[in-house]
Amino acid sequence: MRGLALSLALSLLSAAPALGQAEPEAPVQQKSPAEARSDRLDALLAKLHRETERGDALSAERDIWELWMASDSPTAEVLLQQATRAMHSGAPEAALLILNRLTGAYPDFPEAWNKRATLHFMMGNYQASLADIDKVLDLEPRHFGALSGRGMIHQRQKNYSAAVTAYEEALAINPNMPSVKDAVKEIEKIERGI
C-alpha cells in the first residue's frame, strides 16, 4: 500500500510543472514598427483635440511630424533627409531628383509624396503639387499638412471655396494651426470685399 501511495505521489509531481516554473505562455505578438507608429499617431491626433495649451499642442504636432518622417526603411529616411537638405540649400532640381527616386522606390511612404508636393509648390508647379497631395491623402487621410497645402494652392489660384474647404478639413484634424485659421479669415475678408 505504501508503494502505491509513493508511486501515485511521484506521478502527480511529474505531471505538475516544476516548483517555481511558470506555465508556458502563449507567444506575445509584437507589433510591427508601422503598427506601433500608427497606434502612436492615433493617440497624438486625439491629443491635438484635447490640448488647450499651445505649447502642449505644438509638442504633439512635432511628435506627429516625426512619426510621418519615419519609415520602415532607413534608406527611405536618409533620402528624405537628403531631399530636405537640398530644398533648404536652394537646390530644388537636386531635391526633385531625390524625391522622384524616393517616391518610385517607396510608393507607400506618405511623407515622401508630401515633401515632393511641398517642393512642387515652392517651384510654382501647383498641378503637380495637388497630384502629390492627393497621393499623400490616399495613404494618410489625416495628414493636416497636406490638407493645408491644398488650401494654400487653391488660395493662390483664387479658388477660395476649395481653399476654405481644405483648410476646414485640416482644422478638423488639427485645430491648433493659427496660420490656417488666419488664412480662412483672410479669404472671408476677400469674399466680403473688405
N, C-alpha and C positions, 0 to 999 in steps of 0.2 A: 504494500500500500504506500509505503514511504517512497519507493522508487517511482511509482505512478505520479505522486504529487510532485516530486522533483522533476520528472520528465515534463509534466504539464506546465510547471513554472518556467522551465527553460524554453519551452516552445512559445509561451506568451511573451517572454522577454525578447526572443529573437524576432518576433513578429512586430513588436513595438519599435519606434525609432529610438536610436541610442539616446541616452540621457544627455540633455544639453544640445542635441541637434534638432534643428527645426525641420518641419516637414518641407519637402521640396516645393518651392513656389512656382506658379506659372510664370513664364518669362514675361517681363515687362516690356511692352512695345515702346521703343524710343521714337520720338517724333523726328522727322527729317528736319534739316535746318530750314527749309522752306515752310514747313508746317509750323515750326516754332516761331518764325518771323511773322507768319500770318496771324497766329494767336496773339502775339505781342502787338501787332498792328491793330487788331480789333480792340484791344484794351486801350491803346493810346488814342485811337479815334473816339472811343467813348469818353475818354478823359477830356478831350477837347471841349465836349459839350458840358462837362461838369465844372470846369475851371472858371473861376470868376476873376482870379488874379492874372494879369497879363504875363507876369514872369513865369507862372506855372504853365500857362497855355503855350508860351514860347518854348519852354523846356520840352513839353510833349510834342510840339511841332518839330523841333530839332531832332528828337528821337525818331519821329516818323520818317523824316528825310534820310536819316542814317539807315533805317530799315530798307527804304526804297533804293538806296545806293548799294545795298548788299546783294550778293548773288551767290549761288552755289558754286560758281566758278571764279577762282582767284584771277584767272586771265581776264574775264569779263570786267571785274572790278578794276584791274590795272588799266585796261583800255579805256574805261570810263574816266578814270583819273587823268590819263594822258589827254583825252579829248577836252576835259575841263581845263587843264593847264593850257592847252593850245588856244582855247576860246578866250581865256583871260589874258593871254600874252599877245593877242591880236593876230592870231594865225587861223582865221576861220576855214581856209581851204584845207589845212592840215587836220583841223578838228573834224571837218566833214568826212575826210578820207577815213579817219579812225572810226567815226560813228557809223559810216556805211559798212565798214568791216564788222563792227560790233553788232549792229542790228542783223546783219546777214548770218553771223555765226551764232548769235544768241537771240533769236527772234521772240523768245518768251520773257525777255528781261525788260519790263516796262520802262525803267529809268533810262535805258539806252535810247528808246524812242523819244522819251520826254526831253532828254538832253539834245537830241537831234532836232526836235521841234523848236526848242529854245534857240538853237543855232540858226535854224531857218528863219525864225522870227527876227533875230538880230541882223540877218542878211537881207531882210525885206522879202523873203520868199514865203509869203503868207499862205498860199495854197499848199505848198509842201509842208509847212508847219501844221496846218489844220489836218492834213492827212496823217501826219505822225501823231498828233494829239488823238485822233480817232483810234489809232492803234494802241496808244497808252491806255485809253479808257476802255477798250475791249479787254485788255489784260488786267487793268486795275481801275474799276469804275469809280472808286472813291479818291482818285488822285486829284485833290483840290488844286494842286499846282497846274496840272494840265487844263483843268476847267477854267481857272483864272486866266491862263494863257489864251485859251479860246476866246474868252471875253475881251482880252486886250486886242486881239486881232480884229474881232468884229467891231470893236470900238474904233480902231484905226480906219477901218473900212466904212465907218459911219453907218453900220448896220446895228443901230442902237438896241433894237428889240432883242436881237440874238445875243448881243453883248450882255444885256441885263439878265437874260435867261441863264447864260453861262455863269455869270457872277453869282447869281442866286443859288445855282446848283453847287458852286464852290463853297458859298457861305453855309449852305445846309449841312455840308460835311465838316467844315472848319469855320465856325462863327467868329473866330478871333483874327480876322485879317482886315486891319484898318484900311489898307490901301485899296482893297476890293470894295469895301463899304464906301470909301471916298469916290471911287470910280462910278459906282451906282448913283451917288448924289450928283456927280458932275453930269452924268447922262440925263438925269431928271431935270437939271437946270437947262441943259441944251434943249431938251424936248419942250420945256415950258417957255423957251425963248428968252431966258434970263441972261 
